[in-house]
Amino acid sequence: MNTTQEVSTPQATVQFSDFNIAAALKQQLASAKFVTPTPVQAGAIPPALEGRDVLATAQTGTGKTLSFLIPLIEKMQPGKGPAALVLLPTRELALQVVEAYKQLTRSYNTAAVVVGGMAEGPQLQAIRRGARLIVATPGRLEDYLNRKLVNLSGVKMLVLDEVDRMLDMGFKPAIKRIVNALPADRQTLCYSATLSPAIREVVREYVKNPARVEIGSVLKPSENVELQTFEVPTEKKHELLEHLLESHVGSFLVFVRTKHGADRVARRLSRSGHTATQIHGDRSQSQRNSALKSFAQGHHRVLVATDVAARGIDVADVAHVVNYDMPREAEDFVHRIGRTGRASSKGKASTFAAPDETHLLRKMEKALRITTKRYRVKANEGSRTAIAV
């Protein structure tokens, strides 16, 4: 990464129709009710259309997908074989990117999903049919490269989405080997929620003189989300969760630390009459897709998730995020609660802190420079839980 040019984000007066893109793509955007770009779209799309590399820091839910798909679609020429590659951390995110691509192009035929946990057959068929876009997780794509099942020598545009999360998941060596298989003369668009020294080092290897797009604080909860913390004994957490479900309306996304914990919480909620499902790494891809779809469509009010499995979840109008187990890092806290309070919507985020976790809570509040509304939960003489400020 040579020099970095700061890009001032245009104001909301910019519209998609103002961009220098084909009339057909403008029509597809209009048909999909996309009118005014989000700040990351307004900041990243113009330099990307000019052929510049882009380095963007923005949280999940800020519209990153369209910010790279629009220039990718606009610049992609007719032909056979991969011309563009999107690398990202999870299957769910890959499937959502391809859905958005289909919405803007009315075609699946020019895209191939390359991810683990799904049958190889359809993925390889899409590649052999000459897919122009590959949307992949690093592990499965590296496997295909090793087995010489895919040729990336024609890739002109590389998108690295959620770089921070890919590094967290151990994909750094796979990403390096994949990028080494690409032409040096290419355009690279790089997205990350944070820009730590380790991420900067990786980015420096892949982007050249990038346009820099920074949307808000890279480590700050949305102001649309009301933050509250409950100091609660571990054995009272479930009772508190049910209390919140009974006293609030809307959907709940509940984060737990372990796969076993996700199963246990979802089962207990179901036994109590709540519509709950779960998503974690031990569930099959079809089970995860089904749970996510059911939650998005409102058939299940509660989705219980682990952090890694929840990456890529993009469900509109989540009313309430619950940190049933405390997040390990401040960044995880921001990622979790970023699932509510999107766009102009209001949301609520509740964090459960056991007595021995209050020091972690204070540390997280200090790191994020926030203060959450604090409640203390204690057992009544009866069976119910008393909540005191």
N, C-alpha and C positions, 0 to 999 in steps of 0.2 A: 504494500500500500504506500504509494508515494505521498503526494499531498492530498489533503481532504478539503473539499470545498463545502462550506456550510450552505445549506439550501433553506431559504426562508419559506415557510409553508404559506401558500396562498390562502386568502380568506375564503369564507364559505360562498362568496359570490361566484366563484368558479363552478362551472357545471361540466358534466361529462361531454355534453355537446360542444364545449369549447376546445376539447383536446383535438390534436391533429391525428385523427384516426379515421378509418374507412367508414363510409355512410352505413354500410351493413352492420358494422359493430356498434355504431351509435344507435341503430334501430333496435338491436338486440338488448342493449343496455336500457333503452327506453321501455321496451316490452317487459323487461324484468323489474321495472319501476326504480331503476337506479338513475337518479337525477343529479344530486349534489354529492361530490366526492367527500369522503372523510379526510381529515388532515393528512394521514399517511398516504392516501391515494393522490391527493392534490400535490403533495411534496415529491412522491417517488415516480409518478407516471411520466411527467414531462422529461426529466433527464433520461429515464429509461427509453423513452421513444426516440431520444436523440442518439441512443447507442452507448450512453455512459454506464459505467458500473455504478451501483447504488449500495450504500450501507445505511440501513434503517434500523433505529431502535424504537420499538413500539410494542405495547402489550397485546396479548390475545384479545380478539374482539374489536380491534380498531380498523378492520377492513384490509388487512395485509394481502389476503388472497387476490382480491381484484386488482390491487396495486401492482402485482406482478403478472397476473393473467392477461390484463388488457394490453400491455406492451408485447407480451409473448405472442398473443393471438395476432396482433397487428403486424408484427415483424416476420411471422412464420410464412414461408413460401410453400407453394404446392410441391409435392415430391414424395419420395419414399424413404423411410428410415428416420431415426431420431434426430430432430433438429433442436429440441429443447428438452432439458432435464430439470425436474423439481425434486430435490432431496428434502425429506422431512422426517420427524422422529417416529410417527405412529401410523398404523393402518387406518385408524379412524380419520385422521387428518388427510391422508392420501385420498381416501374415498370422497371426502368433502370437497377437496380441490377438483377432482375429476367431475363431480356433480356440478360445480360452478362452471367448469370448462364446458360441459355439455350444455348448460343453460345459455352460455354466450355464443356457442357455435352450432347448437342443435345437432351435435354429432359426438358419438362415443368412438367412432371408427378411427379417428386420428389420435387417440390417446390410449396408453397402456398403463395399468396399475401394476406395479411390481413390489409386492409386500409379502412378508412372511405370514403364516397362519391361514393362508388361502390357497386353493388349488393352483398348481403351476400351469396346468393345461390352458385355461383361458388367457392367462398372462402371456404365455409364450405364443399363443395364436395371434394375439393383438400385436406383438412385436413382429411376427413373421408377415402379418398383413401390411406392415410398413408404417406403423404408428409414428406420427411426427413428434408427439409429446410422450415422455415417460415420467410418471409421478411415482416415486419410489422411496422406500426406507432403505438405509444404507446396507444392512445385512443381506437382504435378499438380492439386491442389485449386484453387490460384490460377488455373491455366489454365482449369479448368471454370467458375470464377466469372467470369473475363473473357469467356468465350464464353456466359455466361448459361445454363449447363447444370445449375446447381444453385442452390437458394435456401436460404440459411442463416438466414433471418429468424425461424425458429421454434426455434432452438437455445436450450435452457435450461441445458445443462451443457457446459462446455469442459474438456477434459483436455489439458494440454501435458506430454508425456512426454519425458524426456531433453532438456530445454531446452538444457543446456550443449552437447550434441552438435549440436542443430539450429543453434545459433549458430555453432559451429565450421564447419559445412557451408555457411554463408552464407545461411541461411534467414530471417534477421531481417526483411528488408523484406517477404518473402512472408507471414510470420506476422502482421506489423502490418496488412497489407492484408486478410488473412482475418479477423482479429479485428474490424477496422472494419466488416465485413459482418455481424457478430453483434449481437444485442440487447445493450444496455448492462446490462439487468437479467438477469443470468445468474449461474450458479455456476461458479467456475473452480478446478480442481485442478491444481497445478503441481508437477512432479517434476524434480529435477536431482541429479546425483551431487556437484556442487560448487556453491558459492554465492559466486562471485567478484563484485567490484564491478560488472562489466559485466552479469552475470546478474541481480544484485539490481536494477539499473536497469531491465532489461526486465520483470522480475517486478512491480516497483512499478506499471508501467502496466496490468497485467492482473488483479491480485488485490486484494481489498479486505479489510482486517482479517482476514488468514488465520490459521487454526489452524496453528501451526508444529510440524512433526514432524521431528525430527532423529535419525537412526538411526546410532549409533556415530560414529566419526570419518569425515568426508566424504572424507578423503584418507589412508586407512590400509589396507594389505593385510589380508586376513582372517588371523586367528591360526591357522586350520585349514590354511594353506598353508605348506609348507616351502620356504624361499627359498634358492636357490643360484646362484652366478655362476661362469662359466668364463671366465677370461682366455684367449682363443684367437685365433691368427692367422686372418685371414679365410679363407685357403685350406684351413684345417683344420675349418671350421665343419660342413661336411656330414659329414665322417667322425665328428665328435663326436656329431652328431644320430643317426647310425646306431648308434653305440656306446650311446647312451641308449635307443634303441628295442630294442636287443638285450638290455640289462641290466635293463629295467623292464617291467612288465606294464601293460595298460590302454591307453586311447585317448590320443592326443596331438593337441593343438591348437597349430600352429606359426605364429607371427606373423612376417611379413616386411614390408619397407618398400614394395616395388613390385609391380605386377602381373606384370611380367616375372620378377621374383624368385620369386613364388609359383608360376608355371608351371615355372620351372627346377627348383626344389626338389622339387616334386611329381613331375616326370618322372624325376629322378635316383632318388628313393625307389622309384618304381614299377619302374625298371630293376633295382634291387637286390632286388626281390622283396617290398617292403612294399606293403600296400594303402593308397594315398594318393590324395587328390583335392584340388582347390583351389577357392577362392571369392574372386573379386575383381570390380572394377567393369566389366571388359571381357567378362565372361561373361554370357550371356543369363539372363533371369530363370528360365527352365525349367532351365538348367544349374545355376544357384545353388541352386534348390529341390531339384534332384536330388542335388547334392553334399551339401547339409545333411541331407537325409533319409537318405542312405546312411551318413553319418557317425553320425547319431543312432541308427540301427538296427544299427550295428556292422559293416556290410559293408565300410566303409573304416576302418582303424584311425587313420589320420592325416588331418587336415584342415589344409591350408596356407592361410592367410588374410592379407589386408591389413586394416589397422585399420578403414577405413570400411566395407568389405564385411562385416566381422565384427560390426558393431553390430547388435544384435537377435538374435544367435545365442544360443539358450537351450537348451543340450543338457545333460541331466542326466549326472552321473558322468563328467565329463572328468577323467582321472587326472593328466594332466601338461600344463602349458602351457610352451611353449618360445619365448622371445624370440630367434629366430634373428638378427634385426636388432634393435639396441637401440631401445626406444621413444624418441620425441623429447621427450616431456614426462613428468613424474612421474605426472600424471593418466592418461596412456595406459598406463603400467605398471600402475596400480591396476585400470583397466578390463580389461586383458588377463588378469591373473592372477585376476581375479574370476570367470573362467569355470571355475575348479576350486575345491575345498574349500568347496562350497556346503552350506548347512544344517549338518548335523553331520558331513559327510564330510571326509576328509582329502585333501589334494592336494599336488602338487609343482609348483614353477615354476622353470625354469632359464633364466638369461639369459646370452647369448653376448656378450662384450665384446671387441672387437678392441683391439690395443695402443693405438691412438690414441683409444679411447673410454673409457679408464679414468677420465679426469677427469669425463666425463658420468655415469659410474656413481657416483662419489663424490658428485657434486652431487645425483643422484637419491636416494641413500641419506640424505643430509643433509636433503633436503626432506621425505622421508617418515618421517624419524627411525627408520630401520631399519638393520640390519646383515645382509647376506646372507652365507651360508657361501661362502667364496671358494676356488676351485680354479684352478690354472694348467695349461694344456695346452701340451705341447711335442712336437715330432716326435722319435720314436725313430730309431735308425739303420735299423731295419726299416720296414715300411710302416705299422705300426699307430701309434696315438696314445697317448702316455703321459699320464696325468692325475695331477698331483701337487697336494697341498694347499699 
